[in-house]
Amino acid sequence: MNIIEALDDPNLFEPWFRGPTWNPWRVVLKAMFALEMTAEEKAFFRSIADREPPAEPVKEAWFIVGRRGGKDSVASLLAAHIAAMFNGTSHLRPGERGVVMCLACDRDQARIVLNYTRSYFTEMELFSGMISKETQYGFELTNSIDIAVATNSFRSVRGRPVLCAILDETAFWRDENSANPDQETFNAIKPGLASLPGSMVIGISSPYRKSGLLYQKYRDHYGKDSKVLVIKAPTRLLNPLIDQSIIDEAMAEDPAAASAEWLAEFRDDISAFVSREAVEACVSPQVLERSRVAGVSYSAFVDPSGGSSDSMTLAIGHRQTTADGKKSISVLDAVREVRAPFNPDDAVSEFARLLQDYGIRSVRGDRYAAEWVVSAFKKVGIAYRAADLSKVEIYRDLLPRLNSGEVDLLDNQRLISQLLGLERRTARGGRDSIDHPPGGKDDVANSVAGVLVYLSSARHQPVGAVMGSWSMGCPIKIDAAKRGKFDGQITEGPLAGGFATSR
């Protein structure tokens, strides 16, 4: 029984997909399985795929559809049909079970499709006896197929024969331990698809920025005669029951966001902050931390947190000349992150010990809760000074240094992931902002960017790095009798307000 026959059967899926409003999705399903279409259906298909219908069933289908367009409902239909109709136990080793997996950025999101799918097996008489066992992450069927949820981690999907993988809202996948969780998860799934007949990947998402796996599939396969089917359609084209006034109101409030969420258009106002190539070129492979070197002046930057939700982070670095003597670069030496929840005073004490190990007695930091932070660091013998640059200004100044290779980064996966996750947004007024994406984090990136930018900025050079040299045409002089008691502040001359970090 093919998918359309099952969809039309009143004893199977028809009660859930009754009425003409589901006809647009019927066309999509026919295309996926290379079923015959009418001339009118072919014309509609061309309007959402910009190509002729596939001549054979596809192995991948990607639905780039506006919100409330029916993506989850159709994905659950496909999951249930593919799982229930599986009759390929001969392709499984003794004791082995295939899996239909629903993956999303978290298990709660993935359970939306899972719960839809479960309803077919609990409410349809023909399927009611197929569930043999409920599990923590889904349920098992009597035909050696499991239906389960998982997170978008390449580690969680390895080793299983995959009958169907549903990748839910792939445009919004985040994982701080992976720079590209969507691509890595997809790559980890592909070997599991090789052993089971009729296996399939189904990607469903509203679009976001022009990067990542979803955009790559759109760019490479939309409108092309390919074995990968990509459809792109606004909400109301696939679900005419959505009130147009809701979309009109959203468009009036935020045209860029509404165009993505309701009209299925990739956003032009959001772009990646820095390229993967630029970041990777600055990373010293397998260097996780650098020990203190005698005679080197170190600086530090802190991104504070109250301890309830965000991490508190610290980055330490120094300035040095390259081996060929041609340029000076900012080197990252150490990174610390205390993840929430935590006691802020304990975090400050931990940071103070590391700062003292590097001979650092004063530190710059984010403007967050400046008075509390100043007091907390003062208690442990560290002077804290709020940065005079905003986070956006720090990131803006870091970018050319990354692109030109003027920084040397540690091989820290969370740092790399957060840097690559940063987004540049252009507001309607034309003003740019740089920040982490919705649901993302940038605590580690913020402290690292801070120390690297201030290290390479002439007006913020640590005093130890310029003492006795010319700066802006004037020498810096410190009375020898006071040298041992110098408190880090320069009160006169072109570097007034400068800040010593270590000596």
Backbone hydrogen bonds, N-H to C=O, Kabsch-Sander energy under -0.5 kcal/mol:
donor,donor_aa,acceptor,acceptor_aa,energy
6,A,2,N,-2.3
7,L,3,I,-1.9
8,D,4,I,-1.8
9,D,5,E,-0.8
12,L,9,D,-1.8
13,F,6,A,-1.7
14,E,6,A,-0.5
14,E,9,D,-1.8
16,W,13,F,-1.5
17,F,13,F,-1.1
17,F,14,E,-0.7
22,W,19,G,-1.3
23,N,20,P,-1.9
26,R,22,W,-1.7
27,V,23,N,-1.5
28,V,24,P,-1.4
29,L,25,W,-2.5
30,K,26,R,-2.3
31,A,27,V,-2.1
32,M,28,V,-2.2
33,F,29,L,-1.7
34,A,31,A,-1.1
35,L,30,K,-2.9
42,K,38,T,-2.3
43,A,39,A,-1.9
44,F,40,E,-2.0
45,F,41,E,-2.7
46,R,42,K,-2.3
47,S,43,A,-1.2
48,I,44,F,-1.0
48,I,45,F,-0.9
49,A,45,F,-1.7
50,D,46,R,-2.0
58,V,32,M,-2.3
59,K,227,K,-1.1
60,E,227,K,-0.9
61,A,201,V,-2.4
62,W,229,L,-3.0
63,F,61,A,-0.5
63,F,203,G,-3.6
64,I,62,W,-0.8
64,I,231,I,-2.7
65,V,63,F,-1.0
65,V,205,S,-1.4
66,G,233,A,-1.5
67,R,261,E,-4.1
69,G,66,G,-1.2
74,V,70,G,-2.2
75,A,71,K,-2.6
76,S,72,D,-2.4
77,L,73,S,-1.9
78,L,74,V,-2.4
79,A,75,A,-2.5
80,A,76,S,-2.6
81,H,77,L,-2.6
82,I,78,L,-2.7
83,A,79,A,-2.2
84,A,80,A,-2.8
85,M,81,H,-2.1
86,F,83,A,-0.9
91,H,88,G,-2.4
92,L,89,T,-1.8
96,E,93,R,-2.7
98,G,144,S,-2.2
99,V,161,P,-1.8
100,V,146,D,-3.3
101,M,99,V,-0.6
101,M,164,C,-2.3
102,C,148,A,-2.5
103,L,101,M,-0.6
103,L,166,I,-3.1
104,A,150,A,-1.4
110,A,106,D,-1.9
111,R,107,R,-2.0
112,I,109,Q,-1.2
113,V,109,Q,-0.5
114,L,110,A,-1.7
115,N,111,R,-3.2
116,Y,112,I,-1.8
117,T,113,V,-2.6
118,R,114,L,-2.7
119,S,115,N,-1.7
120,Y,116,Y,-0.9
120,Y,117,T,-0.8
121,F,117,T,-1.0
122,T,118,R,-1.6
123,E,119,S,-1.9
124,M,120,Y,-1.7
125,E,123,E,-0.5
126,L,11,N,-0.5
127,F,124,M,-0.7
128,S,124,M,-1.4
130,M,127,F,-2.3
132,S,130,M,-0.6
132,S,140,E,-2.6
133,K,140,E,-1.3
135,T,138,G,-2.9
139,F,147,I,-2.4
140,E,133,K,-3.3
141,L,145,I,-2.8
142,T,130,M,-1.8
144,S,141,L,-1.0
146,D,98,G,-2.6
147,I,139,F,-2.9
148,A,100,V,-2.1
148,A,146,D,-0.5
149,V,137,Y,-2.2
150,A,102,C,-2.0
152,N,104,A,-1.3
153,S,151,T,-2.5
156,S,153,S,-1.1
157,V,154,F,-0.5
158,R,155,R,-0.5
160,R,157,V,-0.7
162,V,160,R,-0.5
162,V,192,G,-2.5
163,L,99,V,-2.4
163,L,161,P,-0.6
164,C,99,V,-1.2
165,A,200,M,-2.1
166,I,101,M,-3.1
167,L,165,A,-0.7
167,L,202,I,-2.8
168,D,103,L,-3.2
168,D,166,I,-0.9
169,E,204,I,-2.9
170,T,167,L,-0.6
170,T,204,I,-0.7
172,F,169,E,-1.9
173,W,170,T,-1.3
178,S,175,D,-2.1
184,E,180,N,-2.3
185,T,181,P,-2.3
186,F,182,D,-2.1
187,N,183,Q,-2.5
188,A,184,E,-1.8
189,I,185,T,-1.6
190,K,186,F,-1.7
192,G,189,I,-1.2
193,L,189,I,-0.8
193,L,190,K,-1.2
194,A,190,K,-0.6
194,A,191,P,-1.0
196,L,193,L,-0.5
199,S,196,L,-1.3
200,M,163,L,-1.5
201,V,59,K,-2.4
202,I,165,A,-3.1
203,G,61,A,-2.7
203,G,201,V,-0.5
204,I,167,L,-2.6
204,I,202,I,-0.5
205,S,63,F,-2.4
210,K,267,R,-0.6
210,K,270,I,-0.6
211,S,209,R,-2.1
215,Y,211,S,-0.6
216,Q,212,G,-2.2
217,K,213,L,-2.5
218,Y,214,L,-2.2
219,R,215,Y,-3.1
220,D,216,Q,-2.4
221,H,217,K,-1.9
222,Y,217,K,-0.5
222,Y,218,Y,-1.8
223,G,49,A,-1.2
224,K,221,H,-1.9
226,S,224,K,-1.7
229,L,60,E,-2.5
229,L,227,K,-0.6
230,V,228,V,-0.5
231,I,62,W,-2.6
232,K,48,I,-2.6
233,A,64,I,-2.2
235,T,262,W,-2.9
237,L,234,P,-0.8
238,L,234,P,-1.0
238,L,235,T,-1.1
239,N,235,T,-2.0
242,I,239,N,-1.6
246,I,243,D,-1.1
247,I,243,D,-1.0
248,D,244,Q,-2.6
249,E,245,S,-2.2
250,A,246,I,-1.9
251,M,247,I,-2.5
252,A,248,D,-1.8
253,E,249,E,-1.7
254,D,250,A,-2.5
258,A,254,D,-2.7
259,S,255,P,-2.2
260,A,256,A,-1.2
261,E,257,A,-2.6
262,W,258,A,-2.8
263,L,258,A,-1.0
264,A,260,A,-0.7
265,E,259,S,-2.1
267,R,208,Y,-2.8
271,S,424,R,-2.0
273,F,422,L,-2.2
279,V,275,S,-1.8
280,E,276,R,-2.8
281,A,277,E,-1.8
282,C,278,A,-0.6
282,C,279,V,-1.4
283,V,279,V,-0.6
283,V,280,E,-0.9
284,S,409,L,-2.5
287,V,284,S,-1.9
288,L,286,Q,-0.9
290,R,333,D,-2.9
296,V,293,V,-1.8
298,Y,296,V,-0.5
299,S,317,G,-2.8
301,F,315,A,-2.2
302,V,364,R,-1.8
303,D,313,T,-2.5
312,M,338,V,-2.3
313,T,303,D,-1.9
314,L,336,R,-2.4
315,A,301,F,-2.3
316,I,334,A,-2.5
317,G,299,S,-2.4
318,H,331,V,-2.1
319,R,297,S,-0.5
320,Q,329,I,-2.4
322,T,327,K,-2.9
325,G,322,T,-2.1
329,I,320,Q,-3.2
330,S,406,E,-2.3
331,V,318,H,-3.3
331,V,329,I,-0.5
332,L,408,D,-2.8
333,D,316,I,-3.2
333,D,331,V,-0.5
334,A,316,I,-1.6
336,R,314,L,-2.6
338,V,312,M,-2.8
339,R,337,E,-0.6
342,F,307,G,-1.6
347,A,343,N,-2.0
348,V,344,P,-2.5
349,S,345,D,-2.2
350,E,346,D,-2.2
351,F,347,A,-2.5
352,A,348,V,-2.5
353,R,349,S,-1.7
354,L,350,E,-1.5
355,L,351,F,-2.7
356,Q,352,A,-2.5
357,D,353,R,-1.7
358,Y,354,L,-1.2
359,G,356,Q,-1.6
360,I,355,L,-3.1
361,R,359,G,-0.5
361,R,501,T,-2.1
362,S,501,T,-0.9
363,V,383,A,-3.0
364,R,300,A,-1.7
365,G,385,R,-1.5
366,D,302,V,-2.4
370,A,367,R,-1.3
373,V,369,A,-2.3
374,V,370,A,-2.8
375,S,371,E,-2.0
376,A,372,W,-2.4
377,F,373,V,-2.5
378,K,374,V,-2.0
379,K,375,S,-1.6
380,V,376,A,-0.6
380,V,377,F,-0.8
381,G,378,K,-1.6
382,I,377,F,-2.7
383,A,361,R,-2.4
385,R,363,V,-2.5
387,A,365,G,-3.0
394,I,390,S,-2.4
395,Y,391,K,-2.6
396,R,392,V,-2.5
397,D,393,E,-2.2
398,L,394,I,-1.7
399,L,395,Y,-1.8
401,R,397,D,-0.6
401,R,398,L,-0.5
402,L,398,L,-2.2
403,N,399,L,-2.7
404,S,400,P,-1.6
405,G,402,L,-1.2
406,E,401,R,-2.6
408,D,330,S,-2.4
409,L,282,C,-3.2
409,L,407,V,-0.5
411,D,287,V,-3.0
412,N,410,L,-2.0
413,Q,411,D,-0.6
416,I,412,N,-2.4
417,S,413,Q,-2.8
418,Q,414,R,-2.4
419,L,415,L,-2.6
420,L,416,I,-2.4
421,G,417,S,-1.4
422,L,418,Q,-0.9
422,L,419,L,-0.8
423,E,435,D,-3.1
424,R,271,S,-3.0
425,R,423,E,-0.6
425,R,433,S,-3.1
426,T,269,D,-2.2
427,A,425,R,-0.6
427,A,431,R,-2.7
430,G,427,A,-2.3
433,S,425,R,-2.3
435,D,423,E,-2.1
440,G,437,P,-2.6
446,N,442,D,-2.5
447,S,443,D,-1.7
448,V,444,V,-2.3
449,A,445,A,-2.8
450,G,446,N,-2.2
451,V,447,S,-2.2
452,L,448,V,-2.3
453,V,449,A,-2.5
454,Y,450,G,-2.2
455,L,451,V,-1.8
456,S,452,L,-1.4
457,S,453,V,-0.5
457,S,454,Y,-0.5
458,A,456,S,-0.6
460,H,457,S,-1.7
461,Q,458,A,-1.2
463,V,499,F,-0.6
465,A,462,P,-1.5
466,V,462,P,-0.7
466,V,463,V,-1.3
467,M,463,V,-2.0
468,G,476,I,-0.7
469,S,466,V,-2.4
471,S,474,C,-1.7
474,C,471,S,-1.8
476,I,469,S,-0.8
477,K,475,P,-0.5
482,K,479,D,-1.3
483,R,479,D,-0.8
483,R,480,A,-0.6
485,K,482,K,-1.4
486,F,483,R,-1.1
490,I,498,G,-0.8
491,T,489,Q,-0.6
496,A,493,G,-1.7
497,G,490,I,-3.0
498,G,495,L,-2.6
500,A,488,G,-1.4
503,R,359,G,-0.8
